Amino acid sequence: MFTSKFGIQRLLVLILLASMTLLTSCNRSPNDLKALQQQVWKNPKDAGAYMLLGNGYARAGHYNEAAEAYKNALTINPKLDEAYNALGAVAFNQKKYAESLKYFQKHLEHAPKDSLALYDVGNVYMQLKQYDKASKSYSEAIDNSESFTEAHYNLAICYLNTGQRAEAQSIYEWLLKKNNYLATSLQKHFKKGKTQ
């Protein structure tokens, strides 16, 4: 088993959280969460307030509460696309991959060329060890955003898992010019022979 698997999974989770559109870089304190809860109580028909509350819960690691807030936002506004993406990220962080996939795919119905959403779908398939489907999602993400280095990296991991070393090597050489950190990490996968 690859020794930095935890590091790769951690990177995937961080990228998923970054894709949640309303998140900010600061952590919420319990008082901040209380303020967000009060906003929801004052404005129970405000989907945006529920999204902010969900984001606060997600940052605090309270994923069940975050999911509930995002679902409440969708009840108010069923077309609130970022709620589907946020629900997918929350489910992914809870390792509920089938549920995560459902939400990410729902998001893709509204934004079929969203590179981050395609990447998220690829990450779910990678966790499910469905490397061919993951490869397809990563390739589509790359088609829409050629410089998406993380998608290239994960595509190379899929290639290694399916015995396509030449394709993975090509991506490695590309990454050497674009992102040395990811190239070095990918090189370790080649040396280990097994990627996960």
Contacts in CASP RR format, 6 or more apart in sequence:
PFRMAT RR
TARGET T0000
AUTHOR 0000-0000-0000
METHOD contacts of the structure
MODEL  1
MFTSKFGIQRLLVLILLASMTLLTSCNRSPNDLKALQQQVWKNPKDAGAY
MLLGNGYARAGHYNEAAEAYKNALTINPKLDEAYNALGAVAFNQKKYAES
LKYFQKHLEHAPKDSLALYDVGNVYMQLKQYDKASKSYSEAIDNSESFTE
AHYNLAICYLNTGQRAEAQSIYEWLLKKNNYLATSLQKHFKKGKTQ
1 194 0 8 1.000
1 196 0 8 1.000
2 8 0 8 1.000
2 188 0 8 1.000
2 189 0 8 1.000
2 192 0 8 1.000
2 194 0 8 1.000
2 195 0 8 1.000
2 196 0 8 1.000
4 185 0 8 1.000
4 188 0 8 1.000
5 196 0 8 1.000
8 157 0 8 1.000
8 185 0 8 1.000
11 150 0 8 1.000
12 92 0 8 1.000
12 123 0 8 1.000
12 126 0 8 1.000
12 127 0 8 1.000
13 92 0 8 1.000
13 93 0 8 1.000
15 116 0 8 1.000
15 119 0 8 1.000
15 123 0 8 1.000
15 150 0 8 1.000
16 88 0 8 1.000
16 89 0 8 1.000
16 92 0 8 1.000
16 93 0 8 1.000
16 120 0 8 1.000
16 123 0 8 1.000
17 23 0 8 1.000
17 58 0 8 1.000
17 89 0 8 1.000
17 93 0 8 1.000
19 85 0 8 1.000
19 89 0 8 1.000
19 116 0 8 1.000
19 117 0 8 1.000
19 119 0 8 1.000
19 120 0 8 1.000
20 55 0 8 1.000
20 58 0 8 1.000
20 82 0 8 1.000
20 85 0 8 1.000
20 86 0 8 1.000
20 89 0 8 1.000
21 82 0 8 1.000
21 85 0 8 1.000
21 86 0 8 1.000
22 48 0 8 1.000
22 51 0 8 1.000
22 52 0 8 1.000
22 55 0 8 1.000
22 82 0 8 1.000
22 86 0 8 1.000
23 55 0 8 1.000
23 58 0 8 1.000
23 59 0 8 1.000
24 55 0 8 1.000
27 59 0 8 1.000
27 60 0 8 1.000
28 36 0 8 1.000
28 56 0 8 1.000
28 59 0 8 1.000
28 60 0 8 1.000
32 56 0 8 1.000
33 53 0 8 1.000
33 56 0 8 1.000
33 57 0 8 1.000
33 60 0 8 1.000
36 49 0 8 1.000
36 52 0 8 1.000
36 53 0 8 1.000
36 54 0 8 1.000
36 56 0 8 1.000
37 53 0 8 1.000
39 46 0 8 1.000
39 49 0 8 1.000
39 52 0 8 1.000
39 53 0 8 1.000
40 46 0 8 1.000
40 49 0 8 1.000
40 50 0 8 1.000
40 53 0 8 1.000
40 69 0 8 1.000
40 72 0 8 1.000
43 49 0 8 1.000
45 76 0 8 1.000
46 76 0 8 1.000
47 72 0 8 1.000
47 73 0 8 1.000
47 74 0 8 1.000
47 76 0 8 1.000
47 77 0 8 1.000
47 80 0 8 1.000
47 83 0 8 1.000
48 73 0 8 1.000
48 80 0 8 1.000
50 69 0 8 1.000
50 70 0 8 1.000
50 72 0 8 1.000
50 73 0 8 1.000
50 76 0 8 1.000
51 69 0 8 1.000
51 70 0 8 1.000
51 73 0 8 1.000
51 80 0 8 1.000
51 82 0 8 1.000
51 83 0 8 1.000
51 86 0 8 1.000
53 69 0 8 1.000
54 65 0 8 1.000
54 66 0 8 1.000
54 69 0 8 1.000
54 70 0 8 1.000
54 73 0 8 1.000
54 86 0 8 1.000
55 66 0 8 1.000
55 86 0 8 1.000
56 66 0 8 1.000
57 63 0 8 1.000
57 65 0 8 1.000
57 66 0 8 1.000
57 69 0 8 1.000
58 66 0 8 1.000
58 86 0 8 1.000
58 89 0 8 1.000
58 90 0 8 1.000
58 93 0 8 1.000
61 93 0 8 1.000
63 90 0 8 1.000
63 93 0 8 1.000
63 94 0 8 1.000
66 86 0 8 1.000
66 90 0 8 1.000
67 87 0 8 1.000
67 90 0 8 1.000
67 91 0 8 1.000
70 83 0 8 1.000
70 86 0 8 1.000
70 87 0 8 1.000
70 90 0 8 1.000
71 83 0 8 1.000
71 87 0 8 1.000
73 80 0 8 1.000
73 83 0 8 1.000
74 80 0 8 1.000
74 83 0 8 1.000
74 84 0 8 1.000
74 87 0 8 1.000
77 83 0 8 1.000
79 110 0 8 1.000
81 107 0 8 1.000
81 110 0 8 1.000
81 111 0 8 1.000
84 103 0 8 1.000
84 104 0 8 1.000
84 106 0 8 1.000
84 107 0 8 1.000
84 110 0 8 1.000
85 103 0 8 1.000
85 104 0 8 1.000
85 107 0 8 1.000
85 117 0 8 1.000
85 120 0 8 1.000
87 103 0 8 1.000
88 99 0 8 1.000
88 100 0 8 1.000
88 102 0 8 1.000
88 103 0 8 1.000
88 104 0 8 1.000
88 107 0 8 1.000
88 120 0 8 1.000
89 100 0 8 1.000
89 120 0 8 1.000
91 97 0 8 1.000
91 99 0 8 1.000
91 100 0 8 1.000
91 103 0 8 1.000
92 100 0 8 1.000
92 120 0 8 1.000
92 123 0 8 1.000
92 124 0 8 1.000
92 127 0 8 1.000
95 127 0 8 1.000
97 124 0 8 1.000
97 127 0 8 1.000
97 128 0 8 1.000
100 120 0 8 1.000
100 124 0 8 1.000
101 121 0 8 1.000
101 124 0 8 1.000
101 125 0 8 1.000
101 128 0 8 1.000
104 117 0 8 1.000
104 120 0 8 1.000
104 121 0 8 1.000
104 124 0 8 1.000
105 121 0 8 1.000
107 114 0 8 1.000
107 117 0 8 1.000
108 114 0 8 1.000
108 117 0 8 1.000
108 118 0 8 1.000
108 121 0 8 1.000
111 117 0 8 1.000
113 144 0 8 1.000
114 144 0 8 1.000
115 141 0 8 1.000
115 142 0 8 1.000
115 144 0 8 1.000
115 145 0 8 1.000
115 148 0 8 1.000
115 151 0 8 1.000
116 141 0 8 1.000
118 137 0 8 1.000
118 138 0 8 1.000
118 140 0 8 1.000
118 141 0 8 1.000
118 144 0 8 1.000
118 151 0 8 1.000
119 137 0 8 1.000
119 138 0 8 1.000
119 141 0 8 1.000
119 148 0 8 1.000
119 150 0 8 1.000
119 151 0 8 1.000
119 154 0 8 1.000
121 137 0 8 1.000
122 133 0 8 1.000
122 134 0 8 1.000
122 137 0 8 1.000
122 138 0 8 1.000
122 141 0 8 1.000
122 154 0 8 1.000
123 134 0 8 1.000
123 154 0 8 1.000
125 131 0 8 1.000
125 133 0 8 1.000
125 134 0 8 1.000
125 137 0 8 1.000
126 134 0 8 1.000
126 154 0 8 1.000
126 157 0 8 1.000
126 158 0 8 1.000
129 161 0 8 1.000
129 196 0 8 1.000
131 158 0 8 1.000
131 161 0 8 1.000
131 162 0 8 1.000
132 158 0 8 1.000
132 162 0 8 1.000
134 154 0 8 1.000
134 158 0 8 1.000
135 155 0 8 1.000
135 158 0 8 1.000
135 159 0 8 1.000
135 162 0 8 1.000
138 151 0 8 1.000
138 152 0 8 1.000
138 154 0 8 1.000
138 155 0 8 1.000
138 158 0 8 1.000
139 155 0 8 1.000
141 148 0 8 1.000
141 151 0 8 1.000
142 148 0 8 1.000
142 151 0 8 1.000
142 152 0 8 1.000
142 155 0 8 1.000
145 151 0 8 1.000
147 178 0 8 1.000
149 175 0 8 1.000
149 178 0 8 1.000
149 179 0 8 1.000
149 182 0 8 1.000
150 182 0 8 1.000
152 171 0 8 1.000
152 174 0 8 1.000
152 175 0 8 1.000
152 178 0 8 1.000
152 182 0 8 1.000
153 171 0 8 1.000
153 175 0 8 1.000
153 179 0 8 1.000
153 182 0 8 1.000
153 185 0 8 1.000
153 186 0 8 1.000
155 171 0 8 1.000
156 167 0 8 1.000
156 168 0 8 1.000
156 171 0 8 1.000
156 172 0 8 1.000
156 175 0 8 1.000
156 186 0 8 1.000
156 189 0 8 1.000
157 168 0 8 1.000
157 186 0 8 1.000
157 189 0 8 1.000
157 195 0 8 1.000
157 196 0 8 1.000
159 165 0 8 1.000
159 167 0 8 1.000
159 168 0 8 1.000
159 171 0 8 1.000
160 168 0 8 1.000
160 189 0 8 1.000
160 190 0 8 1.000
160 193 0 8 1.000
160 195 0 8 1.000
161 195 0 8 1.000
161 196 0 8 1.000
165 190 0 8 1.000
168 186 0 8 1.000
168 189 0 8 1.000
168 190 0 8 1.000
169 190 0 8 1.000
171 186 0 8 1.000
172 183 0 8 1.000
172 186 0 8 1.000
172 187 0 8 1.000
172 190 0 8 1.000
175 182 0 8 1.000
175 183 0 8 1.000
175 186 0 8 1.000
176 183 0 8 1.000
189 195 0 8 1.000
END
